[in-house]
Amino acid sequence: MKILIVGGAGYIGSHVAREFLDQGHNVVVFDNLNTGDRANIFPDSSLVHGDILDYPAVLAAMRGMDAVVHLAAAKAVGESMANPEKYSRNNLVGTINLLNAACEAGVRRFVFSSSAAVYGEPAYLPADEAHPTNPENYYGFTKLEIERILAWYDKLKGIRFAALRYFNAAGYDAKGRIPGLERNPANLIPLVMEAACGLRPELQIFGDDWDTPDGTCVRDYVHVSDLARGHVAALDWIGGHEKSLVVNLGSETGISVKQIVDCARKVTGRTIPARVVGRRAGDPAQLVASSALAKKELGWAARESDVENLVRSSWDAYVRAGLTGK
Ligand code: WQD
């Protein structure tokens, strides 16, 4: 199939593009390269350098495609609360442009990067897709709102979609095929890597007095290569079932902040200075997925998401990028 991967030069998008290429699809990446990296465009794919807010450019890129995979979004939770306008524009308006262009160009299959942020504070764990959706930040709201728009476009326009609710994406391609590291990362594992490299003086641990086994927060970290396989499986599923799907992609395993830091010290051989500071506003103590639906419908389960793989593949990427100093 001919697939337009929007945001395909970015961190998750480049892994997704690689997986579709490996499965024999034709891939065109559409990316404005604001956070994506030209180095992540593979020789067996092509790049349309454009912005999702530019409707004519989106429509031109959409023509002749069999499916669109949409990963282009702003994703910093804190920033979304300080600058909701940016999230309204990029995430909401940008996705509406893509959807309208898909309708106009007759592209009826749409895979969308959603997020566990749609759930908000967990009412029970593991969180399955029936868990109430009460996003606690504007970023999560944009993802939920898009899911709801998608459901209307399914009903009204025959767009079949898969909304993939990612848990904490982490790690890098184990074969080292993604050269461009995420710039200005804000998530735990890259911050641990930066502390290991001496690019930041220390890691701040946001609280060790949580009601968890070791007192630090627990999350469901899912390897980006596992996520990438989930996109291919989801697109196959839409084609086979002619209906839409909202599904969690998580490892179903809780890993604490302390476990990650300990593992990173072992893998990197570095001290990794870490200091416990106060809790971060809005953090739940634990968040873990049920991925039973993904298993049942997509035959998907995380394979590369154990803590060692997440940390080692990240460290290897920092080594390859020449960032580890010393
Ligand atoms: C992970 C854990 C922190 C930084 C966010 C979004 C979520 C999804 C994934 C996109 C938490 C702790 C972190 C640090 C720390 N995004 N931490 N020190 O908040 O679980 O999830 O990214 O869809 O919607 O909310 O991810 O990587 O920020 O934090 O102790 O310097 O690490 O408290 O427990 P989070 P994160």
Residues whose N, C-alpha, C, O or C-beta is under 5 A from the ligand:
A	BS01	WQD	K75 V77 S115 A117 F167 N168 A186 N187 L188 L191 Q204 I205 F206 C217 R219 V257 D283
